[in-house]
């Protein structure tokens, strides 16, 4: 896709009104969070601004930003703040992105060092305008962090590289992130209205291919619930993920960013999340995070430690 095919200026999907006119269910107490006010939050915010970095925490309106930033954790979003796709669940702007910033990997690495992070999550917008989808930029960022903060473990949350040659995935894997995450987001039947620019089985194959390239690399994927899926559909996604040898599953409640985005079909109860967690562990995932407020990078450092321990225990018991 050339940049001429993309909409400009950037907009937050005013045309994406998929099911948005449906009356919204009342938000339950378990999904409410407090506004951020701590000194830790302010410090993290200042470091992000100092290094001119974009975070998915802000761009996607994550409900956990206050808690995470208070602890000095932020998920950094590389390659700009404008996406070439227009998913109906996402609040990131769609349009023609700027050219890549060659100095961004170094600034990200400096911020990781300054925050003294044990674990960092790096994600990005979709960049269908780039021949490699931004794969080399991911690899450069990983290498820059390794140089500046060699003890920091690195988790990446990548696009699907749908329009790219198969070889671009090798570029990212060869940079040796500790966790390779790519989210399926929802059940396949909802893709046309929720994630129209993506392909469910391509995303599954991407994660399966990571394992083929490096069997030691942890793979991770996540979905949202409350978009209109049913339980059987979620269980089928779990089976598909395990067939692709995915290690870590996240499941969280979808929250509508604005009235123009896909509507919340329902709020899934904490007991249902517990049931999904039990089912997922039963299907063989090494690690599962399934709560209303779960997001891909929520408690990612602690979960990575659990993930490593789970693999060691599995090897010892083999």
C-alpha positions as CSV (number, residue, x, y, z in Angstrom):
1,X,0.0,0.0,0.0
2,X,1.4,3.4,-0.9
3,X,1.0,6.4,1.3
4,X,-1.3,7.9,-1.4
5,X,-3.9,5.3,-0.5
6,X,-4.0,6.4,3.1
7,X,-6.4,9.0,4.6
8,X,-5.1,12.3,5.6
9,X,-5.1,14.1,8.0
10,X,-5.0,11.7,10.8
11,X,-8.4,11.0,12.4
12,X,-9.7,8.8,15.2
13,X,-12.1,6.9,13.1
14,X,-15.2,9.1,13.1
15,X,-16.5,6.9,10.3
16,X,-16.0,3.7,12.3
17,X,-19.4,3.5,14.0
18,X,-19.6,-0.4,14.1
19,X,-22.4,-1.1,16.6
20,X,-21.6,2.2,18.2
21,X,-25.2,3.3,18.3
22,X,-26.1,0.4,20.6
23,X,-27.1,1.4,24.1
24,X,-24.1,0.8,26.4
25,X,-24.3,-1.4,29.5
26,X,-23.5,0.4,32.7
27,X,-19.9,0.1,33.7
28,X,-19.6,-2.1,36.8
29,X,-17.5,-1.3,39.8
30,X,-14.8,-3.9,39.0
31,X,-13.8,-2.0,35.8
32,X,-13.4,1.4,37.5
33,X,-9.9,2.9,38.2
34,X,-8.6,5.9,40.0
35,X,-7.1,8.9,38.2
36,X,-3.3,9.1,38.3
37,X,-1.8,11.5,40.8
38,X,1.4,10.0,42.3
39,X,4.9,11.4,42.0
40,X,6.0,8.3,40.3
41,X,3.4,8.9,37.6
42,X,4.6,12.5,37.1
43,X,8.3,11.3,36.9
44,X,7.5,8.7,34.2
45,X,5.5,11.3,32.3
46,X,8.4,13.7,32.4
47,X,10.9,11.2,31.1
48,X,8.6,10.3,28.2
49,X,8.2,13.9,27.3
50,X,12.0,14.6,27.7
51,X,12.8,11.9,25.2
52,X,9.9,12.8,22.9
53,X,8.5,9.3,23.1
54,X,5.0,8.1,22.4
55,X,3.3,5.5,24.6
56,X,0.4,3.2,23.8
57,X,-0.7,3.9,27.4
58,X,-1.7,7.4,26.4
59,X,-2.6,6.9,22.7
60,X,-4.9,3.9,23.4
61,X,-6.3,5.3,26.7
62,X,-5.2,2.3,28.8
63,X,-7.1,2.2,32.1
64,X,-4.0,0.9,33.9
65,X,-1.8,3.9,33.0
66,X,-2.0,5.5,36.4
67,X,-0.9,2.3,38.2
68,X,1.9,1.4,35.8
69,X,3.3,4.8,35.4
70,X,3.4,5.2,39.2
71,X,5.7,2.3,39.2
72,X,7.9,3.7,36.4
73,X,6.5,1.3,33.8
74,X,5.3,2.5,30.4
75,X,4.8,0.7,27.1
76,X,6.7,2.7,24.5
77,X,5.1,2.9,21.0
78,X,7.7,3.3,18.2
79,X,7.3,4.5,14.6
80,X,5.0,7.4,15.4
81,X,1.4,7.9,16.7
82,X,-0.5,7.5,13.4
83,X,-1.5,4.1,12.2
84,X,-2.2,3.0,8.6
85,X,-5.2,0.9,9.7
86,X,-8.5,1.8,11.3
87,X,-9.6,-1.0,13.6
88,X,-13.0,-0.2,15.2
89,X,-11.8,-0.9,18.7
90,X,-8.7,1.2,18.7
91,X,-8.3,4.9,19.6
92,X,-5.0,5.4,17.8
93,X,-5.3,7.9,14.9
94,X,-5.4,6.6,11.3
95,X,-3.8,8.4,8.5
96,X,-0.5,9.0,6.7
97,X,2.4,8.4,9.1
98,X,5.5,10.5,9.3
99,X,8.8,9.2,8.0
100,X,10.7,7.0,10.5
101,X,12.9,8.8,13.1
102,X,16.4,7.2,12.8
103,X,17.2,8.5,16.3
104,X,14.2,7.0,18.0
105,X,15.7,3.6,18.9
106,X,18.5,5.5,20.8
107,X,16.0,7.7,22.7
108,X,13.9,4.6,23.7
109,X,17.0,2.9,25.0
110,X,18.0,6.0,27.0
111,X,14.6,6.2,28.6
112,X,14.7,2.5,29.5
113,X,18.1,3.1,31.1
114,X,16.9,6.2,32.9
115,X,13.8,4.4,34.2
116,X,16.0,1.5,35.4
117,X,13.5,-1.0,34.0
118,X,13.9,-4.7,34.6
119,X,11.5,-5.4,31.8
120,X,10.3,-3.2,28.9
121,X,7.5,-3.6,26.4
122,X,7.9,-2.0,23.0
123,X,5.0,-1.8,20.6
124,X,4.1,0.2,17.4
125,X,1.5,1.4,15.1
126,X,0.8,-0.6,11.9
127,X,3.1,0.8,9.1
128,X,1.7,-0.7,5.9
129,X,3.4,2.2,4.1
130,X,6.9,0.6,4.8
131,X,8.3,-2.2,2.7
132,X,9.3,-4.1,5.8
133,X,6.4,-3.0,8.0
134,X,8.9,-1.5,10.4
135,X,10.7,-4.8,11.2
136,X,14.2,-3.3,10.9
137,X,13.2,-0.4,13.2
138,X,12.0,-2.9,15.8
139,X,15.4,-4.7,15.5
140,X,17.3,-1.5,15.9
141,X,15.3,-0.6,19.0
142,X,16.0,-4.0,20.5
143,X,19.7,-3.7,19.8
144,X,19.9,-0.2,21.2
145,X,18.2,-1.3,24.5
146,X,20.6,-4.3,24.7
147,X,23.5,-1.8,24.4
148,X,22.2,0.7,26.9
149,X,20.5,-1.6,29.4
150,X,21.9,-5.1,28.9
151,X,20.1,-6.5,32.0
152,X,16.7,-5.4,30.9
153,X,14.5,-8.1,29.4
154,X,12.6,-7.0,26.2
155,X,9.1,-7.8,25.1
156,X,7.8,-6.6,21.8
157,X,4.2,-6.3,20.6
158,X,4.4,-6.2,16.9
159,X,2.1,-5.6,13.9
160,X,1.2,-8.5,11.7
161,X,3.6,-7.6,8.8
162,X,0.7,-8.6,6.5
163,X,1.9,-7.0,3.4
164,X,5.6,-7.8,3.8
165,X,7.9,-10.6,2.6
166,X,8.2,-13.5,4.9
167,X,11.9,-12.7,5.6
168,X,11.1,-9.5,7.5
169,X,10.0,-11.6,10.5
170,X,13.5,-13.1,10.6
171,X,14.9,-9.6,11.0
172,X,13.0,-9.1,14.3
173,X,13.6,-12.6,15.6
174,X,17.3,-12.4,15.0
175,X,17.5,-9.3,17.2
176,X,16.5,-11.7,20.1
177,X,13.7,-10.1,22.0
178,X,12.8,-12.2,25.1
179,X,9.1,-12.2,24.3
180,X,7.4,-11.9,20.9
181,X,3.8,-10.7,21.3
182,X,1.2,-10.2,18.6
183,X,-2.4,-9.9,19.6
184,X,-5.2,-11.8,17.8
185,X,-7.6,-9.3,19.5
186,X,-10.9,-11.2,19.0
187,X,-12.5,-14.3,17.6
188,X,-12.3,-14.8,13.8
189,X,-16.0,-14.2,13.2
190,X,-15.7,-10.6,14.4
191,X,-12.6,-9.7,12.3
192,X,-14.6,-8.0,9.5
193,X,-16.1,-5.4,11.8
194,X,-13.4,-5.2,14.6
195,X,-10.1,-5.8,12.8
196,X,-10.9,-5.5,9.0
197,X,-7.4,-4.8,7.9
198,X,-6.0,-8.0,9.4
199,X,-6.3,-11.8,8.8
200,X,-6.9,-14.1,11.7
201,X,-4.9,-17.1,10.3
202,X,-2.1,-14.9,9.1
203,X,-1.6,-13.6,12.7
204,X,-1.7,-17.2,14.0
205,X,0.9,-18.2,11.4
206,X,3.1,-15.3,12.3
207,X,3.4,-16.5,15.9
208,X,3.9,-20.1,14.8
209,X,6.7,-19.0,12.5
210,X,8.4,-17.2,15.4
211,X,8.6,-20.6,17.2
212,X,10.0,-22.3,14.1
213,X,12.7,-19.6,13.7
214,X,13.6,-19.7,17.4
215,X,12.0,-22.5,19.6
216,X,13.4,-20.9,22.8
217,X,11.7,-17.6,22.3
218,X,8.5,-17.0,24.3
219,X,5.4,-16.2,22.3
220,X,2.4,-14.3,23.6
221,X,-1.0,-13.2,22.3
222,X,-4.1,-11.6,23.6
223,X,-7.8,-11.1,23.0
224,X,-10.5,-8.7,24.2
225,X,-13.9,-10.0,25.4
226,X,-17.2,-8.1,25.5
227,X,-17.2,-7.4,21.8
228,X,-19.9,-9.8,20.9
229,X,-18.1,-13.2,21.0
230,X,-19.4,-16.2,22.8
231,X,-17.6,-18.6,25.2
232,X,-17.2,-21.4,22.5
233,X,-15.5,-18.9,20.2
234,X,-13.0,-17.9,22.9
235,X,-12.2,-21.5,23.7
236,X,-11.7,-22.2,20.0
237,X,-9.2,-19.3,19.8
238,X,-7.3,-20.9,22.8
239,X,-7.1,-24.1,20.8
240,X,-5.9,-22.3,17.7
241,X,-3.2,-20.5,19.8
242,X,-2.0,-23.8,21.4
243,X,-1.8,-25.4,17.9
244,X,0.5,-22.5,17.1
245,X,2.6,-23.2,20.2
246,X,1.8,-19.9,21.9
247,X,3.1,-19.8,25.5
248,X,1.2,-16.9,27.1
249,X,-2.4,-15.8,26.7
250,X,-3.9,-12.5,27.9
251,X,-7.7,-11.9,28.1
252,X,-9.1,-8.5,29.1
253,X,-12.4,-6.6,29.0
254,X,-12.9,-4.4,25.9
255,X,-13.7,-0.8,26.7
256,X,-15.1,1.6,24.1
257,X,-12.7,4.6,23.7
258,X,-15.3,6.9,22.2
259,X,-19.0,6.7,21.1
260,X,-17.8,6.3,17.5
261,X,-15.9,3.1,18.2
262,X,-17.3,-0.4,18.4
263,X,-19.8,-0.7,21.3
264,X,-19.3,-2.8,24.4
265,X,-21.6,-5.8,24.0
266,X,-21.4,-6.7,27.7
267,X,-19.1,-6.6,30.7
268,X,-17.7,-10.0,31.4
269,X,-17.7,-10.8,35.1
270,X,-14.6,-11.6,37.2
271,X,-15.9,-15.2,37.7
272,X,-16.1,-15.7,33.9
273,X,-12.5,-14.5,33.6
274,X,-11.5,-17.0,36.2
275,X,-13.2,-19.7,34.2
276,X,-11.3,-18.6,31.1
277,X,-8.0,-18.7,33.0
278,X,-8.7,-22.2,34.3
279,X,-9.6,-23.4,30.8
280,X,-6.5,-21.9,29.3
281,X,-4.1,-23.5,31.8
282,X,-5.9,-26.7,31.1
283,X,-5.1,-26.4,27.4
284,X,-1.4,-26.1,28.2
285,X,-0.5,-22.4,28.2
286,X,2.5,-21.7,30.4
287,X,1.1,-18.4,31.5
288,X,-2.4,-16.9,31.5
289,X,-3.5,-13.4,32.6
290,X,-7.3,-13.1,32.4
291,X,-9.0,-10.3,34.4
292,X,-11.2,-7.4,33.4
293,X,-8.3,-5.0,33.5
294,X,-5.7,-7.2,31.8
295,X,-3.9,-5.6,29.0
296,X,-0.9,-7.0,26.9
297,X,1.7,-5.1,29.0
298,X,-0.1,-5.0,32.3
299,X,2.3,-6.4,35.0
300,X,4.4,-7.7,32.1
301,X,7.6,-7.8,34.1
302,X,6.1,-9.9,36.9
303,X,4.4,-12.1,34.4
304,X,7.6,-12.7,32.4
305,X,9.3,-14.0,35.6
306,X,6.4,-16.4,36.1
307,X,6.6,-17.4,32.5
308,X,10.3,-18.3,32.8
309,X,9.6,-20.2,36.0
310,X,6.8,-22.1,34.4
311,X,9.0,-23.2,31.5
312,X,11.8,-24.4,34.0
313,X,9.2,-26.3,36.0
314,X,7.9,-28.0,32.8
315,X,11.4,-29.0,31.7
316,X,12.2,-30.4,35.1
317,X,9.0,-32.4,35.1
318,X,9.4,-33.7,31.5
